[in-house]
């Protein structure tokens, strides 16, 4: 996978994993920095923090980045469904 292009100063950015909508860094008063990646034929938006956390995990576990993202999407879907029971 090629390195993503991160988008800065997009006012409505949100991360589909951590659900942040604002920049968590106290020294920066700007919108959340995100990138869009494609998995399972759909585009998801990730914040810069989640992206690099997932990239590090993929490298340490010898898995592809896309495989790690798909696993996380599936886990979040399962947890979401179980909380609705």
Secondary structure as UniProt FT lines:
FT   TURN            11..12
FT   TURN            16..18
FT   TURN            26..27
FT   STRAND          34..39
FT   TURN            40..41
FT   STRAND          42..47
FT   HELIX           48..60
FT   TURN            61..62
FT   HELIX           65..83
//
